[in-house]
Every structure is written in structure tokens, then in C-alpha cells.
Amino acid sequence: MAKQKIHPGWIAVTVTFFTLMASAGYRSAPSVLIVPLEDAFGWSRSQISLAVSINVLLFGLVAPFAAALMERFTVRKVVMSALTLVAISSTSTIFMTQPWHLWALWGVGVGVGTGSMALVFAATIANRWFVARKGIVIGALTAATASGQLVFLPMLSYFAINYGWKSVSLTVGTAAALVIPFIYFFLKEKPEALGMTPYGAPSGWQPPAPNELSAGRIAIDTLRVSSKSRDFWILFGTFLVCGLSTNGLIGTHFIPAAHDHGMAETVAAGLLALIGLFDVIGTLFSGYLTDRIDPRKLLFFYYGLRGLSLFLLPSILFSSVHPSTLVFVIFYGLDWVATVPPTLVLCRMVMGNQRSAVVYGWVFVGHQIGASIAALGAAVLRVKLGDYAAAFYISGAMCLVASFAVLQIAKGKSTAELRG
């Protein structure tokens, strides 16, 4: 038999990448809908932002259960069910007339659906298919979200302005539905099903024994064990700051904040998409570095530099694009989700490989709690104070605290000891 040139793990990564890239459209839509919904219904920014807050909170809360469901059942069934829920919920928003309709459909429906895929999907695929090169794989799959942001944000913003906000809902619903057959036909479940071992697996490698517990029991039991670890809570807390300072604040409010300074929404959406472009570069490079450098040191620099950039943001937003604005976009974009590869690897290092995807799912809950707080809190501060400056400063300060907190993870242990 001829030797196979491409390991099937790379095919699984490719399918997952494009699925996550498409899902970024569902995640980026709220940022382009805030101002159009204000204009269409007269709802306040805090009412609309509450839907985003619910969305990102549930996006995180369902993650550990989704990871457990993927272990208990199959990745394909969970992801296809999630895409169906997103398609139905997003499309149904065209009939809404009250704020609670938005909270239920976009907040709950799309939040649960996207949370059932998200980064736990990436973590599960990476852990099942790879022993070597796991850092770069996670970096690539994390960058998929940024790639989708780059593709979808300008398009959705254009649709919202020229064809109305309903066109955004219909586009997202259609895109979700179209991905379902793609998953059904092309995503393979695990290497053992093909009579193979993961990429980079040593000789004699054996797959982990299947867990007979229910998905809920797996998730809760994993939390019970993990919560006894100080390192778990540091990872949880610092990733909370990550969510607060990225998709909760910038991902949700960058376009409205730029609009407050007189910038056209399409231009602001283009800048946010450009952040996504540099995010791809930064995350891929972060995955590469994670395989070679102490992930705690990487996180120290990522959080510290992000904090400094947020302190500068209020002074570089104008009615048009200035060179300083582009500097922020490039700088912040490179750092956007570069935290994910080292955080995921640290979950495995300090908590053990067993159920590492579920552990990461719980750490990711912290990320989305932070994002939920920022999505609503920044809107409230803007309504009370008239601008977003306070929200940017608070987030920047928390990033600086997180940069020093990560150095306390597994303190006294070398990278070699952690990597085992």
C-alpha cells in the first residue's frame, strides 16, 4: 500500500477551520446591528447590548457541556445540531418586535448554538487528532474566527446599511444552514475510526478509554476536580480578562464607539475586520511560539501589551482613519486572541491531559463571563458618561493585572517539568 502523504488530521483541521470561519459571521453580526437596531426600533444601546451580553455568556456556559457531549456522542452530531439552532434563531429575528425577542433569539438561541461549537470544537479536534504540533493547530483554528471576521464584517455592515438589518439575520441563518452538509460529509470523528493514530503519536499509542458518565456528569465532575486547583482559578480569572478586553468590549463596541466619533459604520467595520486580519497572523505565530516558549511568559507579554493599547484607544478614534488608528488596529489585532494557544496548552500542562478539552471549556466560561460583563457594562457606562473612555481604561488596567497573575501559574516549575 502506498504511503499516505497527508495525515487525515490535517483534513479534520481544514474542515474545522472553515466551519469556525463561517461561525464567525454569527459572532460578528451583533457589532454591526447595534446602531441599525437603535434606528429601526428606538431601543436603547443598553437594551440591545443585553442581547449580546446574554449571547456571549451562554456562548461560554455551554462550552464545557458541549465538549462533554462531543465526548459522549459525536462531534458531528453536536456541531450539526448547533448549526441548525443558529440558522433557526437568526432567521426568526426578522419577525421580532420587542427587545425580549432579541434577547431570546439572538441572546439565547444563537448564544447556545455558537457556544456548542466555538473553541471547544477546536480543542476537541486538536486533542483527538494531534500529539505533535498541537500549538500551531490550535493557533490555526483560533485564527479561523478572525478570518471569518475579516470576510463577514464588511459584508454584513454593507448589507445592514444598504438592505436593512433583516438582511444580516437572513445571511447569517443561510450561512449556518449551508455549513451543515459540509460537516456531515467531510468531518471524520477520530483517527481510531480510520485505523490510524493521531499525528505525531509515539509507537504503542493507545486511545484513552471511553468515559461512561453522562455529558453533564463529565462536565460537573471535571469542574469539581479542577476547582480544587489554584492554577485553574488563575487561568479562569485571566481568561475572564481576555474575554472582557476582546469580544466583549472591542468586538461588540468598537463600531458604535467609532460611530460616536463621527466615523462611518462601514469604515469602522472595515477597521474591525482589519483587526481580524492581523489576528490571523498573531494567532498563528502565537501557536508556533507556544510549542517553543514558556506559555506563561507569552501570556505575560500578551496581556501587558493589550492593556497598554487599550489605554491609548480613546485618544486615537476620529471621524476618519488616522495613522495612529491604524497603528492600534495592527498592534491590537496581532494580540487579539494570541492568548488562546498558550492558555489551552497550560490547561493540559497543569490540569493533565485527561478531559483537557472539558477543563478548557470551563476556563472558557471565564472568558465569556468577562465578555458578557463588558458587552453590557460598556454600554451602561456609555449611556451614563456619554462615551466609552472609562470602559477602555478599566479594561486596560485589568489586562495589566492579568499579565502579572499568569506568572503565578505552576510557580517554581520549569517548562520542561510542565511539558512532562
FENDA-V488594 format. One record per run of one state. SS is the DSSP state (2 for helix, 1 for strand, 0 for the rest). FROM is the first residue (numbers start at 0). TO is the last residue. If there is no record, write none. Layout:
{{SS,FROM,TO} {SS,FROM,TO}}
This chain:
{{0,0,6} {2,7,40} {0,41,43} {2,44,60} {0,61,61} {2,62,71} {0,72,73} {2,74,94} {0,95,97} {2,98,114} {0,115,116} {2,117,128} {1,129,129} {0,130,132} {2,133,162} {0,163,163} {2,164,185} {0,186,189} {2,190,193} {0,194,197} {1,198,198} {0,199,213} {2,214,225} {0,226,228} {2,229,244} {0,245,248} {2,249,259} {0,260,263} {2,264,289} {0,290,293} {2,294,312} {0,313,321} {2,322,334} {0,335,337} {2,338,350} {0,351,354} {2,355,384} {0,385,387} {2,388,407} {0,408,413} {2,414,418} {0,419,419}}
